[in-house]
Amino acid sequence: MYAIFQSGGHQHKAVPQEVVILEKLDAEVGEQVSFGEVLMVKTDSEVRVGAPHVAGAQVTGTVVQQGRGPKIRVFKYKPKRNYKRQYGHRQAFTAVRIDEIKA
């Protein structure tokens, strides 16, 4: 059984007992979170596709970690114009272990 849900403008595949890396959520480590924007649910016997969301479906999970990803260097350069800019960015993320998929 698995489900496709939407969080933070991205679509993610949820399989029970797997960890999913999401955009940063306002939740503490150990807290339960639920996602109601389920786009598709596949069970052993059927596939339910929503238009746009599956009615009554919900994905619940537990926050495992709050963190930041690897640093990305951004370098802008224009030749012959003495223009150089460099900065870095680290994207914040939330790791969620999927506990249950309610279809």
Gaussian input, Z-matrix of N, CA and C with variables (Angstrom, degrees):
# hf/3-21g

backbone

0 1
 N
 C     1     B1
 C     2     B2     1     A1
 N     3     B3     2     A2     1     D1
 C     4     B4     3     A3     2     D2
 C     5     B5     4     A4     3     D3
 N     6     B6     5     A5     4     D4
 C     7     B7     6     A6     5     D5
 C     8     B8     7     A7     6     D6
 N     9     B9     8     A8     7     D7
 C    10    B10     9     A9     8     D8
 C    11    B11    10    A10     9     D9
 N    12    B12    11    A11    10    D10
 C    13    B13    12    A12    11    D11
 C    14    B14    13    A13    12    D12
 N    15    B15    14    A14    13    D13
 C    16    B16    15    A15    14    D14
 C    17    B17    16    A16    15    D15
 N    18    B18    17    A17    16    D16
 C    19    B19    18    A18    17    D17
 C    20    B20    19    A19    18    D18
 N    21    B21    20    A20    19    D19
 C    22    B22    21    A21    20    D20
 C    23    B23    22    A22    21    D21
 N    24    B24    23    A23    22    D22
 C    25    B25    24    A24    23    D23
 C    26    B26    25    A25    24    D24
 N    27    B27    26    A26    25    D25
 C    28    B28    27    A27    26    D26
 C    29    B29    28    A28    27    D27
 N    30    B30    29    A29    28    D28
 C    31    B31    30    A30    29    D29
 C    32    B32    31    A31    30    D30
 N    33    B33    32    A32    31    D31
 C    34    B34    33    A33    32    D32
 C    35    B35    34    A34    33    D33
 N    36    B36    35    A35    34    D34
 C    37    B37    36    A36    35    D35
 C    38    B38    37    A37    36    D36
 N    39    B39    38    A38    37    D37
 C    40    B40    39    A39    38    D38
 C    41    B41    40    A40    39    D39
 N    42    B42    41    A41    40    D40
 C    43    B43    42    A42    41    D41
 C    44    B44    43    A43    42    D42
 N    45    B45    44    A44    43    D43
 C    46    B46    45    A45    44    D44
 C    47    B47    46    A46    45    D45
 N    48    B48    47    A47    46    D46
 C    49    B49    48    A48    47    D47
 C    50    B50    49    A49    48    D48
 N    51    B51    50    A50    49    D49
 C    52    B52    51    A51    50    D50
 C    53    B53    52    A52    51    D51
 N    54    B54    53    A53    52    D52
 C    55    B55    54    A54    53    D53
 C    56    B56    55    A55    54    D54
 N    57    B57    56    A56    55    D55
 C    58    B58    57    A57    56    D56
 C    59    B59    58    A58    57    D57
 N    60    B60    59    A59    58    D58
 C    61    B61    60    A60    59    D59
 C    62    B62    61    A61    60    D60
 N    63    B63    62    A62    61    D61
 C    64    B64    63    A63    62    D62
 C    65    B65    64    A64    63    D63
 N    66    B66    65    A65    64    D64
 C    67    B67    66    A66    65    D65
 C    68    B68    67    A67    66    D66
 N    69    B69    68    A68    67    D67
 C    70    B70    69    A69    68    D68
 C    71    B71    70    A70    69    D69
 N    72    B72    71    A71    70    D70
 C    73    B73    72    A72    71    D71
 C    74    B74    73    A73    72    D72
 N    75    B75    74    A74    73    D73
 C    76    B76    75    A75    74    D74
 C    77    B77    76    A76    75    D75
 N    78    B78    77    A77    76    D76
 C    79    B79    78    A78    77    D77
 C    80    B80    79    A79    78    D78
 N    81    B81    80    A80    79    D79
 C    82    B82    81    A81    80    D80
 C    83    B83    82    A82    81    D81
 N    84    B84    83    A83    82    D82
 C    85    B85    84    A84    83    D83
 C    86    B86    85    A85    84    D84
 N    87    B87    86    A86    85    D85
 C    88    B88    87    A87    86    D86
 C    89    B89    88    A88    87    D87
 N    90    B90    89    A89    88    D88
 C    91    B91    90    A90    89    D89
 C    92    B92    91    A91    90    D90
 N    93    B93    92    A92    91    D91
 C    94    B94    93    A93    92    D92
 C    95    B95    94    A94    93    D93
 N    96    B96    95    A95    94    D94
 C    97    B97    96    A96    95    D95
 C    98    B98    97    A97    96    D96
 N    99    B99    98    A98    97    D97
 C   100   B100    99    A99    98    D98
 C   101   B101   100   A100    99    D99
 N   102   B102   101   A101   100   D100
 C   103   B103   102   A102   101   D101
 C   104   B104   103   A103   102   D102
 N   105   B105   104   A104   103   D103
 C   106   B106   105   A105   104   D104
 C   107   B107   106   A106   105   D105
 N   108   B108   107   A107   106   D106
 C   109   B109   108   A108   107   D107
 C   110   B110   109   A109   108   D108
 N   111   B111   110   A110   109   D109
 C   112   B112   111   A111   110   D110
 C   113   B113   112   A112   111   D111
 N   114   B114   113   A113   112   D112
 C   115   B115   114   A114   113   D113
 C   116   B116   115   A115   114   D114
 N   117   B117   116   A116   115   D115
 C   118   B118   117   A117   116   D116
 C   119   B119   118   A118   117   D117
 N   120   B120   119   A119   118   D118
 C   121   B121   120   A120   119   D119
 C   122   B122   121   A121   120   D120
 N   123   B123   122   A122   121   D121
 C   124   B124   123   A123   122   D122
 C   125   B125   124   A124   123   D123
 N   126   B126   125   A125   124   D124
 C   127   B127   126   A126   125   D125
 C   128   B128   127   A127   126   D126
 N   129   B129   128   A128   127   D127
 C   130   B130   129   A129   128   D128
 C   131   B131   130   A130   129   D129
 N   132   B132   131   A131   130   D130
 C   133   B133   132   A132   131   D131
 C   134   B134   133   A133   132   D132
 N   135   B135   134   A134   133   D133
 C   136   B136   135   A135   134   D134
 C   137   B137   136   A136   135   D135
 N   138   B138   137   A137   136   D136
 C   139   B139   138   A138   137   D137
 C   140   B140   139   A139   138   D138
 N   141   B141   140   A140   139   D139
 C   142   B142   141   A141   140   D140
 C   143   B143   142   A142   141   D141
 N   144   B144   143   A143   142   D142
 C   145   B145   144   A144   143   D143
 C   146   B146   145   A145   144   D144
 N   147   B147   146   A146   145   D145
 C   148   B148   147   A147   146   D146
 C   149   B149   148   A148   147   D147
 N   150   B150   149   A149   148   D148
 C   151   B151   150   A150   149   D149
 C   152   B152   151   A151   150   D150
 N   153   B153   152   A152   151   D151
 C   154   B154   153   A153   152   D152
 C   155   B155   154   A154   153   D153
 N   156   B156   155   A155   154   D154
 C   157   B157   156   A156   155   D155
 C   158   B158   157   A157   156   D156
 N   159   B159   158   A158   157   D157
 C   160   B160   159   A159   158   D158
 C   161   B161   160   A160   159   D159
 N   162   B162   161   A161   160   D160
 C   163   B163   162   A162   161   D161
 C   164   B164   163   A163   162   D162
 N   165   B165   164   A164   163   D163
 C   166   B166   165   A165   164   D164
 C   167   B167   166   A166   165   D165
 N   168   B168   167   A167   166   D166
 C   169   B169   168   A168   167   D167
 C   170   B170   169   A169   168   D168
 N   171   B171   170   A170   169   D169
 C   172   B172   171   A171   170   D170
 C   173   B173   172   A172   171   D171
 N   174   B174   173   A173   172   D172
 C   175   B175   174   A174   173   D173
 C   176   B176   175   A175   174   D174
 N   177   B177   176   A176   175   D175
 C   178   B178   177   A177   176   D176
 C   179   B179   178   A178   177   D177
 N   180   B180   179   A179   178   D178
 C   181   B181   180   A180   179   D179
 C   182   B182   181   A181   180   D180
 N   183   B183   182   A182   181   D181
 C   184   B184   183   A183   182   D182
 C   185   B185   184   A184   183   D183
 N   186   B186   185   A185   184   D184
 C   187   B187   186   A186   185   D185
 C   188   B188   187   A187   186   D186
 N   189   B189   188   A188   187   D187
 C   190   B190   189   A189   188   D188
 C   191   B191   190   A190   189   D189
 N   192   B192   191   A191   190   D190
 C   193   B193   192   A192   191   D191
 C   194   B194   193   A193   192   D192
 N   195   B195   194   A194   193   D193
 C   196   B196   195   A195   194   D194
 C   197   B197   196   A196   195   D195
 N   198   B198   197   A197   196   D196
 C   199   B199   198   A198   197   D197
 C   200   B200   199   A199   198   D198
 N   201   B201   200   A200   199   D199
 C   202   B202   201   A201   200   D200
 C   203   B203   202   A202   201   D201
 N   204   B204   203   A203   202   D202
 C   205   B205   204   A204   203   D203
 C   206   B206   205   A205   204   D204
 N   207   B207   206   A206   205   D205
 C   208   B208   207   A207   206   D206
 C   209   B209   208   A208   207   D207
 N   210   B210   209   A209   208   D208
 C   211   B211   210   A210   209   D209
 C   212   B212   211   A211   210   D210
 N   213   B213   212   A212   211   D211
 C   214   B214   213   A213   212   D212
 C   215   B215   214   A214   213   D213
 N   216   B216   215   A215   214   D214
 C   217   B217   216   A216   215   D215
 C   218   B218   217   A217   216   D216
 N   219   B219   218   A218   217   D217
 C   220   B220   219   A219   218   D218
 C   221   B221   220   A220   219   D219
 N   222   B222   221   A221   220   D220
 C   223   B223   222   A222   221   D221
 C   224   B224   223   A223   222   D222
 N   225   B225   224   A224   223   D223
 C   226   B226   225   A225   224   D224
 C   227   B227   226   A226   225   D225
 N   228   B228   227   A227   226   D226
 C   229   B229   228   A228   227   D227
 C   230   B230   229   A229   228   D228
 N   231   B231   230   A230   229   D229
 C   232   B232   231   A231   230   D230
 C   233   B233   232   A232   231   D231
 N   234   B234   233   A233   232   D232
 C   235   B235   234   A234   233   D233
 C   236   B236   235   A235   234   D234
 N   237   B237   236   A236   235   D235
 C   238   B238   237   A237   236   D236
 C   239   B239   238   A238   237   D237
 N   240   B240   239   A239   238   D238
 C   241   B241   240   A240   239   D239
 C   242   B242   241   A241   240   D240
 N   243   B243   242   A242   241   D241
 C   244   B244   243   A243   242   D242
 C   245   B245   244   A244   243   D243
 N   246   B246   245   A245   244   D244
 C   247   B247   246   A246   245   D245
 C   248   B248   247   A247   246   D246
 N   249   B249   248   A248   247   D247
 C   250   B250   249   A249   248   D248
 C   251   B251   250   A250   249   D249
 N   252   B252   251   A251   250   D250
 C   253   B253   252   A252   251   D251
 C   254   B254   253   A253   252   D252
 N   255   B255   254   A254   253   D253
 C   256   B256   255   A255   254   D254
 C   257   B257   256   A256   255   D255
 N   258   B258   257   A257   256   D256
 C   259   B259   258   A258   257   D257
 C   260   B260   259   A259   258   D258
 N   261   B261   260   A260   259   D259
 C   262   B262   261   A261   260   D260
 C   263   B263   262   A262   261   D261
 N   264   B264   263   A263   262   D262
 C   265   B265   264   A264   263   D263
 C   266   B266   265   A265   264   D264
 N   267   B267   266   A266   265   D265
 C   268   B268   267   A267   266   D266
 C   269   B269   268   A268   267   D267
 N   270   B270   269   A269   268   D268
 C   271   B271   270   A270   269   D269
 C   272   B272   271   A271   270   D270
 N   273   B273   272   A272   271   D271
 C   274   B274   273   A273   272   D272
 C   275   B275   274   A274   273   D273
 N   276   B276   275   A275   274   D274
 C   277   B277   276   A276   275   D275
 C   278   B278   277   A277   276   D276
 N   279   B279   278   A278   277   D277
 C   280   B280   279   A279   278   D278
 C   281   B281   280   A280   279   D279
 N   282   B282   281   A281   280   D280
 C   283   B283   282   A282   281   D281
 C   284   B284   283   A283   282   D282
 N   285   B285   284   A284   283   D283
 C   286   B286   285   A285   284   D284
 C   287   B287   286   A286   285   D285
 N   288   B288   287   A287   286   D286
 C   289   B289   288   A288   287   D287
 C   290   B290   289   A289   288   D288
 N   291   B291   290   A290   289   D289
 C   292   B292   291   A291   290   D290
 C   293   B293   292   A292   291   D291
 N   294   B294   293   A293   292   D292
 C   295   B295   294   A294   293   D293
 C   296   B296   295   A295   294   D294
 N   297   B297   296   A296   295   D295
 C   298   B298   297   A297   296   D296
 C   299   B299   298   A298   297   D297
 N   300   B300   299   A299   298   D298
 C   301   B301   300   A300   299   D299
 C   302   B302   301   A301   300   D300
 N   303   B303   302   A302   301   D301
 C   304   B304   303   A303   302   D302
 C   305   B305   304   A304   303   D303
 N   306   B306   305   A305   304   D304
 C   307   B307   306   A306   305   D305
 C   308   B308   307   A307   306   D306

   B1=1.4476
   B2=1.5190
   B3=1.3317
   B4=1.4498
   B5=1.5160
   B6=1.3374
   B7=1.4617
   B8=1.5201
   B9=1.3185
   B10=1.4534
   B11=1.5301
   B12=1.3424
   B13=1.4582
   B14=1.5213
   B15=1.3221
   B16=1.4550
   B17=1.5276
   B18=1.3422
   B19=1.4596
   B20=1.5197
   B21=1.3053
   B22=1.4545
   B23=1.5133
   B24=1.3273
   B25=1.4473
   B26=1.5164
   B27=1.3356
   B28=1.4577
   B29=1.5212
   B30=1.3166
   B31=1.4484
   B32=1.5201
   B33=1.3367
   B34=1.4581
   B35=1.5230
   B36=1.3343
   B37=1.4609
   B38=1.5195
   B39=1.3301
   B40=1.4584
   B41=1.5188
   B42=1.3268
   B43=1.4561
   B44=1.5276
   B45=1.3393
   B46=1.4697
   B47=1.5353
   B48=1.3260
   B49=1.4620
   B50=1.5252
   B51=1.3309
   B52=1.4560
   B53=1.5226
   B54=1.3437
   B55=1.4617
   B56=1.5235
   B57=1.3376
   B58=1.4532
   B59=1.5249
   B60=1.3311
   B61=1.4614
   B62=1.5274
   B63=1.3443
   B64=1.4564
   B65=1.5229
   B66=1.3367
   B67=1.4612
   B68=1.5256
   B69=1.3118
   B70=1.4628
   B71=1.5233
   B72=1.3418
   B73=1.4623
   B74=1.5246
   B75=1.3163
   B76=1.4643
   B77=1.5237
   B78=1.3266
   B79=1.4557
   B80=1.5217
   B81=1.3154
   B82=1.4632
   B83=1.5336
   B84=1.3228
   B85=1.4631
   B86=1.5274
   B87=1.3300
   B88=1.4578
   B89=1.5160
   B90=1.3134
   B91=1.4623
   B92=1.5248
   B93=1.3402
   B94=1.4609
   B95=1.5250
   B96=1.3230
   B97=1.4622
   B98=1.5277
   B99=1.3368
   B100=1.4609
   B101=1.5208
   B102=1.3149
   B103=1.4570
   B104=1.5203
   B105=1.3333
   B106=1.4582
   B107=1.5082
   B108=1.3272
   B109=1.4597
   B110=1.5241
   B111=1.3289
   B112=1.4601
   B113=1.5212
   B114=1.3246
   B115=1.4595
   B116=1.5250
   B117=1.3432
   B118=1.4548
   B119=1.5190
   B120=1.3291
   B121=1.4597
   B122=1.5229
   B123=1.3388
   B124=1.4646
   B125=1.5092
   B126=1.3306
   B127=1.4568
   B128=1.5229
   B129=1.3335
   B130=1.4614
   B131=1.5220
   B132=1.3329
   B133=1.4604
   B134=1.5217
   B135=1.3397
   B136=1.4629
   B137=1.5249
   B138=1.3274
   B139=1.4575
   B140=1.5165
   B141=1.3453
   B142=1.4684
   B143=1.5201
   B144=1.3255
   B145=1.4561
   B146=1.5122
   B147=1.3278
   B148=1.4558
   B149=1.5087
   B150=1.3334
   B151=1.4585
   B152=1.5205
   B153=1.2973
   B154=1.4634
   B155=1.5148
   B156=1.3574
   B157=1.4650
   B158=1.5216
   B159=1.3379
   B160=1.4564
   B161=1.5231
   B162=1.3162
   B163=1.4682
   B164=1.5251
   B165=1.3267
   B166=1.4532
   B167=1.5161
   B168=1.2991
   B169=1.4652
   B170=1.5267
   B171=1.3341
   B172=1.4580
   B173=1.5279
   B174=1.3258
   B175=1.4643
   B176=1.5251
   B177=1.3377
   B178=1.4583
   B179=1.5196
   B180=1.3383
   B181=1.4555
   B182=1.5156
   B183=1.3237
   B184=1.4530
   B185=1.5225
   B186=1.3343
   B187=1.4633
   B188=1.5265
   B189=1.3282
   B190=1.4646
   B191=1.5205
   B192=1.3441
   B193=1.4607
   B194=1.5161
   B195=1.3339
   B196=1.4632
   B197=1.5264
   B198=1.3111
   B199=1.4567
   B200=1.5116
   B201=1.3239
   B202=1.4626
   B203=1.5170
   B204=1.3148
   B205=1.4539
   B206=1.5174
   B207=1.3257
   B208=1.4607
   B209=1.5204
   B210=1.3241
   B211=1.4606
   B212=1.5190
   B213=1.3181
   B214=1.4528
   B215=1.5137
   B216=1.3184
   B217=1.4655
   B218=1.5244
   B219=1.3246
   B220=1.4595
   B221=1.5212
   B222=1.3286
   B223=1.4580
   B224=1.5193
   B225=1.3202
   B226=1.4613
   B227=1.5227
   B228=1.3322
   B229=1.4537
   B230=1.5147
   B231=1.3158
   B232=1.4637
   B233=1.5259
   B234=1.3098
   B235=1.4596
   B236=1.5362
   B237=1.3135
   B238=1.4695
   B239=1.5228
   B240=1.3231
   B241=1.4690
   B242=1.5345
   B243=1.3227
   B244=1.4663
   B245=1.5323
   B246=1.3454
   B247=1.4574
   B248=1.5208
   B249=1.3343
   B250=1.4595
   B251=1.5177
   B252=1.2939
   B253=1.4652
   B254=1.5163
   B255=1.3282
   B256=1.4506
   B257=1.5213
   B258=1.3314
   B259=1.4549
   B260=1.5180
   B261=1.3097
   B262=1.4598
   B263=1.5160
   B264=1.3363
   B265=1.4538
   B266=1.5182
   B267=1.3379
   B268=1.4604
   B269=1.5173
   B270=1.3253
   B271=1.4610
   B272=1.5180
   B273=1.3299
   B274=1.4616
   B275=1.5293
   B276=1.3500
   B277=1.4557
   B278=1.5195
   B279=1.3293
   B280=1.4519
   B281=1.5214
   B282=1.3175
   B283=1.4659
   B284=1.5317
   B285=1.3305
   B286=1.4651
   B287=1.5170
   B288=1.3552
   B289=1.4553
   B290=1.5337
   B291=1.3095
   B292=1.4704
   B293=1.5339
   B294=1.3265
   B295=1.4550
   B296=1.5262
   B297=1.3502
   B298=1.4531
   B299=1.5258
   B300=1.3158
   B301=1.4536
   B302=1.5240
   B303=1.3254
   B304=1.4606
   B305=1.5193
   B306=1.3147
   B307=1.4518
   B308=1.5073
   A1=108.64
   A2=115.37
   A3=119.81
   A4=109.07
   A5=115.43
   A6=121.73
   A7=108.86
   A8=115.77
   A9=122.75
   A10=106.11
   A11=116.54
   A12=120.09
   A13=109.72
   A14=115.00
   A15=121.28
   A16=109.07
   A17=114.89
   A18=120.98
   A19=108.54
   A20=116.98
   A21=121.48
   A22=113.54
   A23=117.72
   A24=120.73
   A25=114.25
   A26=118.02
   A27=122.43
   A28=109.32
   A29=116.46
   A30=121.74
   A31=108.85
   A32=115.67
   A33=121.20
   A34=109.67
   A35=115.59
   A36=121.53
   A37=108.29
   A38=116.42
   A39=121.82
   A40=109.52
   A41=115.87
   A42=123.40
   A43=106.15
   A44=118.61
   A45=119.48
   A46=112.25
   A47=115.46
   A48=126.28
   A49=113.97
   A50=118.70
   A51=121.31
   A52=109.58
   A53=116.11
   A54=121.96
   A55=108.70
   A56=116.21
   A57=123.11
   A58=107.98
   A59=117.48
   A60=122.56
   A61=107.99
   A62=116.45
   A63=122.56
   A64=110.44
   A65=115.38
   A66=120.37
   A67=107.78
   A68=117.55
   A69=122.08
   A70=111.42
   A71=114.92
   A72=122.60
   A73=108.74
   A74=117.06
   A75=121.51
   A76=109.04
   A77=116.68
   A78=122.70
   A79=108.66
   A80=115.33
   A81=121.35
   A82=109.97
   A83=116.23
   A84=121.60
   A85=108.50
   A86=116.79
   A87=122.38
   A88=114.17
   A89=117.58
   A90=121.87
   A91=110.13
   A92=116.16
   A93=122.02
   A94=109.75
   A95=117.09
   A96=122.23
   A97=107.70
   A98=115.79
   A99=119.91
   A100=109.26
   A101=115.21
   A102=122.78
   A103=107.79
   A104=115.94
   A105=121.21
   A106=113.63
   A107=117.92
   A108=121.14
   A109=109.87
   A110=115.86
   A111=121.86
   A112=108.13
   A113=116.31
   A114=121.53
   A115=112.94
   A116=117.27
   A117=121.31
   A118=109.89
   A119=116.34
   A120=122.19
   A121=107.89
   A122=116.07
   A123=120.54
   A124=108.30
   A125=115.90
   A126=121.76
   A127=107.78
   A128=116.30
   A129=119.65
   A130=112.30
   A131=116.50
   A132=119.03
   A133=115.05
   A134=118.06
   A135=118.97
   A136=111.90
   A137=113.81
   A138=121.83
   A139=106.73
   A140=116.26
   A141=121.21
   A142=108.24
   A143=115.94
   A144=122.17
   A145=107.65
   A146=116.49
   A147=120.92
   A148=112.13
   A149=113.53
   A150=119.85
   A151=109.01
   A152=122.11
   A153=128.38
   A154=114.37
   A155=119.54
   A156=121.20
   A157=109.93
   A158=116.04
   A159=121.77
   A160=107.68
   A161=116.42
   A162=121.31
   A163=110.28
   A164=116.09
   A165=121.51
   A166=115.61
   A167=118.92
   A168=121.46
   A169=109.91
   A170=115.42
   A171=120.30
   A172=109.19
   A173=115.60
   A174=122.29
   A175=107.03
   A176=116.80
   A177=120.77
   A178=109.04
   A179=115.37
   A180=120.61
   A181=111.39
   A182=115.24
   A183=123.09
   A184=108.54
   A185=116.14
   A186=121.06
   A187=108.23
   A188=115.98
   A189=122.03
   A190=110.91
   A191=116.75
   A192=119.85
   A193=110.30
   A194=115.49
   A195=123.24
   A196=105.37
   A197=117.31
   A198=117.88
   A199=112.69
   A200=113.95
   A201=121.43
   A202=108.18
   A203=115.18
   A204=121.28
   A205=112.30
   A206=117.16
   A207=120.49
   A208=111.87
   A209=115.83
   A210=120.72
   A211=110.38
   A212=115.06
   A213=122.03
   A214=107.96
   A215=116.48
   A216=121.66
   A217=109.06
   A218=115.48
   A219=121.67
   A220=107.02
   A221=116.59
   A222=121.39
   A223=108.14
   A224=116.19
   A225=121.83
   A226=108.13
   A227=115.75
   A228=120.08
   A229=109.28
   A230=116.24
   A231=121.65
   A232=107.52
   A233=116.54
   A234=118.55
   A235=112.33
   A236=115.19
   A237=124.31
   A238=113.62
   A239=117.79
   A240=119.77
   A241=112.56
   A242=116.73
   A243=122.28
   A244=111.23
   A245=116.33
   A246=121.99
   A247=108.71
   A248=116.12
   A249=122.34
   A250=108.01
   A251=117.01
   A252=122.37
   A253=108.13
   A254=115.23
   A255=119.99
   A256=108.37
   A257=116.12
   A258=120.48
   A259=108.36
   A260=115.73
   A261=121.44
   A262=110.85
   A263=115.18
   A264=121.22
   A265=108.97
   A266=115.87
   A267=121.65
   A268=107.54
   A269=116.89
   A270=121.86
   A271=109.84
   A272=116.88
   A273=122.03
   A274=109.33
   A275=115.76
   A276=120.00
   A277=110.51
   A278=115.23
   A279=123.35
   A280=107.78
   A281=117.02
   A282=121.69
   A283=108.15
   A284=116.53
   A285=122.48
   A286=109.21
   A287=116.36
   A288=121.29
   A289=107.93
   A290=116.97
   A291=122.07
   A292=108.17
   A293=115.97
   A294=121.44
   A295=112.45
   A296=116.18
   A297=118.99
   A298=110.47
   A299=115.30
   A300=122.12
   A301=107.00
   A302=116.09
   A303=121.06
   A304=108.06
   A305=115.78
   A306=119.98
   A307=107.52
   D1=137.12
   D2=173.83
   D3=-151.97
   D4=167.26
   D5=-179.28
   D6=-141.58
   D7=153.38
   D8=172.88
   D9=-110.13
   D10=121.86
   D11=-179.77
   D12=-128.21
   D13=166.05
   D14=-176.53
   D15=-115.69
   D16=133.44
   D17=178.11
   D18=-153.59
   D19=128.56
   D20=177.25
   D21=65.65
   D22=28.79
   D23=179.90
   D24=80.56
   D25=4.69
   D26=179.65
   D27=-121.55
   D28=156.60
   D29=176.17
   D30=-105.47
   D31=136.96
   D32=-175.92
   D33=-130.94
   D34=149.46
   D35=175.67
   D36=-94.70
   D37=127.52
   D38=-177.88
   D39=-112.08
   D40=121.21
   D41=174.49
   D42=-120.66
   D43=133.73
   D44=-178.24
   D45=-54.95
   D46=138.79
   D47=178.41
   D48=69.85
   D49=15.77
   D50=172.55
   D51=-106.58
   D52=156.51
   D53=-179.29
   D54=-99.66
   D55=131.32
   D56=-179.49
   D57=-115.80
   D58=134.33
   D59=177.18
   D60=-93.77
   D61=120.59
   D62=-175.93
   D63=-119.90
   D64=168.06
   D65=169.27
   D66=-60.04
   D67=156.40
   D68=-174.87
   D69=-58.02
   D70=129.83
   D71=176.52
   D72=-111.27
   D73=150.98
   D74=176.66
   D75=-85.09
   D76=77.99
   D77=179.89
   D78=-149.55
   D79=147.25
   D80=179.05
   D81=-83.83
   D82=160.24
   D83=176.73
   D84=-64.47
   D85=131.53
   D86=-177.75
   D87=93.37
   D88=-8.45
   D89=-178.10
   D90=-82.87
   D91=147.38
   D92=177.70
   D93=-82.71
   D94=136.70
   D95=175.00
   D96=-127.48
   D97=151.08
   D98=178.30
   D99=-133.83
   D100=147.92
   D101=-178.68
   D102=-123.21
   D103=121.28
   D104=-177.76
   D105=-97.64
   D106=-12.60
   D107=-178.88
   D108=-87.33
   D109=71.07
   D110=-179.24
   D111=-92.26
   D112=123.35
   D113=-176.34
   D114=-90.85
   D115=-30.90
   D116=-178.59
   D117=-155.02
   D118=143.87
   D119=176.04
   D120=-131.68
   D121=128.42
   D122=176.24
   D123=-117.49
   D124=120.44
   D125=174.65
   D126=-105.80
   D127=-173.38
   D128=-179.76
   D129=-66.81
   D130=-28.90
   D131=-173.73
   D132=-108.78
   D133=-20.93
   D134=-174.54
   D135=-148.38
   D136=164.83
   D137=174.55
   D138=-123.94
   D139=124.74
   D140=178.29
   D141=-112.46
   D142=122.48
   D143=179.08
   D144=-113.21
   D145=131.52
   D146=-178.44
   D147=-87.81
   D148=165.79
   D149=177.85
   D150=-137.62
   D151=78.54
   D152=0.42
   D153=-88.88
   D154=-18.56
   D155=-177.53
   D156=-119.42
   D157=151.73
   D158=176.89
   D159=-78.41
   D160=125.42
   D161=-177.73
   D162=-68.89
   D163=128.91
   D164=176.35
   D165=81.25
   D166=-2.90
   D167=-178.99
   D168=-86.96
   D169=145.88
   D170=-178.44
   D171=-153.30
   D172=141.92
   D173=176.21
   D174=-113.77
   D175=127.19
   D176=178.57
   D177=-118.60
   D178=149.00
   D179=-179.32
   D180=-155.87
   D181=174.71
   D182=179.82
   D183=-118.36
   D184=134.44
   D185=178.58
   D186=-71.50
   D187=123.58
   D188=-178.58
   D189=-98.35
   D190=-38.61
   D191=-174.26
   D192=-154.27
   D193=144.51
   D194=168.50
   D195=-114.14
   D196=129.91
   D197=-177.41
   D198=-159.43
   D199=-170.83
   D200=177.99
   D201=-130.32
   D202=142.40
   D203=-177.64
   D204=-76.62
   D205=-172.60
   D206=179.85
   D207=-70.24
   D208=154.13
   D209=-179.03
   D210=-74.36
   D211=135.94
   D212=177.79
   D213=-113.40
   D214=127.49
   D215=178.71
   D216=-92.39
   D217=130.98
   D218=176.99
   D219=-115.31
   D220=126.75
   D221=-177.74
   D222=-129.24
   D223=121.12
   D224=177.42
   D225=-107.56
   D226=139.85
   D227=-174.76
   D228=-152.07
   D229=133.70
   D230=173.93
   D231=-124.81
   D232=118.67
   D233=-176.32
   D234=-67.01
   D235=146.69
   D236=175.61
   D237=64.62
   D238=15.20
   D239=-179.74
   D240=-126.63
   D241=6.81
   D242=179.35
   D243=53.17
   D244=45.67
   D245=-178.83
   D246=-123.24
   D247=114.12
   D248=176.13
   D249=-141.14
   D250=131.03
   D251=176.43
   D252=-136.34
   D253=137.91
   D254=178.72
   D255=-136.99
   D256=132.63
   D257=173.95
   D258=-150.60
   D259=166.90
   D260=-178.01
   D261=-122.37
   D262=166.33
   D263=-179.45
   D264=-150.79
   D265=138.34
   D266=173.03
   D267=-126.24
   D268=120.84
   D269=-177.28
   D270=-83.49
   D271=131.77
   D272=177.01
   D273=-78.57
   D274=144.54
   D275=-179.86
   D276=-140.99
   D277=165.25
   D278=174.52
   D279=-129.32
   D280=127.14
   D281=176.66
   D282=-95.86
   D283=125.21
   D284=-176.85
   D285=-123.72
   D286=127.95
   D287=174.04
   D288=-89.95
   D289=123.99
   D290=-177.16
   D291=-75.97
   D292=123.08
   D293=-179.08
   D294=-96.02
   D295=-45.10
   D296=-171.56
   D297=-151.34
   D298=145.37
   D299=173.08
   D300=-119.70
   D301=116.34
   D302=178.81
   D303=-98.99
   D304=121.25
   D305=178.74
   D306=-102.20

